[in-house]
Amino acid sequence: MEASARRTRGESAGLTREAVIAAAEAVAERAGVAKLSLRAVAAELGVSPTAIYHHVRDRDELLDAVADAFVFRKVLRRLPRTAEPLERVRVIAKRLRRAGIEHPGLLSAIVGYIPEQSPSAQMDCAELIISDLLEAGAAPDRVIVLYRAVVMLCVGDAIAYANYARPRTMPLADRIDRHLNTERYGVLRGYLRRAAEPTNDDGFDKQLDLVLQELRVPGE
């Protein structure tokens, strides 16, 4: 009865849980997850902090709700359920990478975090990837290593993309030339320009292929 009354008060103020989560994501995107608080969300919505408590218990529940909505929207929505196992892993990996490129702060704060909320889109995503890797032939004692390799490839590539695009006083070409004009990096000299550029979709596919080749049992 009490929960129903609380929910009614929140609705009567014109505020919904979905609006609270959307505002929380906007705050996290703009100021960083570390700055996300119920008070900041209330300010974003122009309501009192008390109004937020009608929809989430505390900051932990708010973070879980933001992560759940983000992963579902960016990764799991309209996921092809009838695809071959490795094809679905590829689709999930590409969506994770794209989510990280578009929202690097949010993805880096979510990866590896175990939510209180259950079920959750994060756990659904992990369940799908691990299940598909096993179905594709991954050995049970190696599947977690493969799972982490796939996820870390997505996150690392997205972070590299964000750092590449970050504005600096010295132009990128000048910074690269500074490293090339020294004997210290004789080997790197031949690769630095290509290595510094963000991975395009084709390049990411090739990297993912290298990871998924590890499905083969050593010695085969």
C-alpha positions in Angstrom: 0.0 0.0 0.0 2.8 2.4 0.9 4.7 1.7 -2.3 1.5 2.3 -4.3 1.0 5.7 -2.5 4.6 6.7 -3.2 4.2 5.8 -6.8 1.0 7.8 -7.0 2.6 10.9 -5.6 5.4 10.7 -8.1 3.0 10.3 -11.0 0.9 13.2 -9.8 3.9 15.5 -9.9 4.3 14.6 -13.6 7.5 12.7 -13.1 8.1 9.1 -14.2 10.9 6.6 -13.6 11.8 6.8 -17.2 12.2 10.5 -17.0 14.4 10.2 -13.9 16.6 7.6 -15.7 16.9 9.7 -18.8 17.9 12.8 -16.7 20.4 10.7 -14.8 22.0 9.5 -18.0 22.2 13.1 -19.2 24.0 14.2 -16.0 26.4 11.3 -16.2 27.1 12.0 -19.9 27.8 15.7 -19.2 29.5 15.7 -15.8 30.8 12.1 -15.5 29.4 9.1 -13.5 31.3 10.2 -10.4 29.2 13.4 -10.3 25.9 11.5 -10.6 23.7 12.0 -7.6 20.0 12.2 -6.8 20.4 15.9 -6.1 22.0 16.4 -9.5 19.2 14.6 -11.2 16.6 16.6 -9.3 18.3 19.8 -10.5 18.3 18.5 -14.1 14.6 17.9 -13.9 13.8 21.1 -11.9 12.2 19.2 -9.0 13.0 18.7 -5.4 15.3 15.8 -4.4 12.4 14.2 -2.5 10.6 13.7 -5.8 13.4 11.4 -7.1 13.0 9.1 -4.1 9.6 8.2 -5.3 11.2 6.4 -8.2 14.6 5.1 -7.0 15.7 4.1 -3.5 19.2 5.6 -3.6 22.2 6.4 -5.8 23.0 2.7 -6.2 19.6 1.9 -7.6 19.8 4.9 -9.8 23.2 3.7 -11.3 21.7 0.3 -11.8 18.7 1.7 -13.6 20.9 3.9 -15.9 23.2 1.0 -16.7 20.2 -1.3 -17.4 18.5 1.2 -19.7 21.8 2.1 -21.5 22.8 -1.5 -22.2 19.3 -2.5 -23.3 18.9 0.4 -25.7 22.4 0.3 -27.2 23.1 -3.4 -27.3 20.2 -5.7 -26.7 17.2 -4.0 -28.4 16.1 -5.9 -31.5 19.1 -8.3 -31.2 18.7 -11.1 -33.8 17.8 -14.1 -31.6 18.0 -16.6 -34.4 21.5 -15.7 -35.6 24.3 -18.2 -35.5 26.2 -18.0 -32.2 29.4 -16.3 -33.5 27.4 -13.9 -35.7 25.4 -12.8 -32.6 28.7 -12.3 -30.7 29.9 -10.1 -33.5 26.7 -8.1 -33.5 26.9 -7.6 -29.7 30.6 -6.7 -29.9 30.0 -4.1 -32.6 27.2 -2.5 -30.7 29.3 -2.4 -27.5 32.1 -0.7 -29.4 29.7 1.8 -31.0 28.1 2.5 -27.6 31.6 3.2 -26.2 32.5 5.5 -29.0 29.4 7.5 -28.6 29.3 7.4 -24.8 32.8 6.5 -23.5 32.2 7.6 -19.9 29.1 5.5 -19.5 30.5 2.3 -21.0 33.7 2.4 -19.0 31.7 2.9 -15.8 29.5 -0.1 -16.6 31.9 -2.7 -17.7 32.9 -5.1 -14.9 30.3 -3.6 -12.6 27.9 -6.1 -11.0 24.5 -4.5 -10.4 22.2 -5.2 -7.5 19.2 -5.2 -9.8 18.2 -8.6 -11.1 17.5 -9.4 -13.9 19.5 -6.7 -15.6 20.5 -6.0 -19.2 24.2 -6.2 -18.2 23.8 -9.8 -17.0 21.6 -10.6 -20.0 24.4 -9.4 -22.3 27.0 -11.5 -20.5 24.8 -14.5 -20.5 24.3 -14.2 -24.3 28.0 -13.8 -25.1 29.2 -16.7 -22.9 26.4 -19.0 -24.1 27.1 -18.2 -27.7 30.8 -18.7 -27.3 30.2 -22.1 -25.6 27.8 -23.1 -28.4 30.4 -22.1 -31.0 32.9 -24.5 -29.4 34.7 -22.6 -26.7 36.1 -24.9 -24.0 34.4 -24.3 -20.7 37.8 -23.6 -19.0 38.6 -20.9 -21.6 35.3 -19.3 -22.2 35.7 -16.6 -19.6 39.1 -15.5 -21.0 37.5 -15.3 -24.4 34.5 -13.4 -23.0 36.8 -10.8 -21.4 38.9 -10.5 -24.5 35.8 -9.7 -26.6 34.6 -7.1 -24.1 38.0 -5.5 -23.5 38.6 -5.2 -27.2 35.3 -3.3 -27.5 36.0 -1.0 -24.6 39.7 -0.5 -25.4 38.9 0.4 -29.0 36.2 2.9 -27.9 38.5 4.5 -25.4 41.3 4.8 -28.0 38.8 6.5 -30.3 37.7 9.0 -27.7 41.3 9.8 -26.8 42.2 10.3 -30.4 39.4 12.8 -30.9 40.2 14.7 -27.7 41.3 18.2 -28.6 44.9 19.3 -27.8 46.9 22.5 -28.2 49.5 20.7 -30.4 47.9 19.2 -33.6 48.1 15.4 -33.9 50.3 15.5 -37.0 52.9 17.6 -35.1 52.8 15.2 -32.1 53.4 12.2 -34.4 56.2 14.0 -36.2 57.9 14.7 -32.9 58.1 11.0 -32.1 59.0 10.0 -35.7 62.0 12.4 -35.7 64.0 10.4 -33.2 66.1 7.3 -33.4 64.5 6.0 -30.2 61.5 4.6 -32.0 63.0 2.9 -35.0 60.5 0.1 -35.2 57.5 2.2 -34.2 58.3 4.8 -36.9 56.9 2.5 -39.6 53.6 2.0 -37.9 52.8 5.0 -35.7 50.7 6.9 -38.2 48.4 3.9 -38.8 48.5 2.8 -35.1 47.4 6.3 -34.0 44.3 6.4 -36.2 41.1 5.1 -34.7 40.1 1.7 -35.9 37.5 1.7 -38.6 34.8 -0.9 -38.8 36.8 -3.1 -41.1 39.8 -2.9 -38.8 37.7 -3.8 -35.8 36.3 -6.8 -37.6 39.8 -8.1 -38.2 40.8 -7.6 -34.5 37.6 -9.4 -33.5 38.5 -12.3 -35.9 41.8 -12.7 -34.1 40.1 -13.0 -30.7 37.5 -15.4 -32.0 40.2 -17.6 -33.6 41.1 -18.6 -30.0 37.9 -20.7 -30.0 40.1 -23.4 -31.6 41.5 -25.8 -29.1 45.3 -25.6 -29.0 46.9 -28.3 -31.1 44.0 -28.5 -33.6 
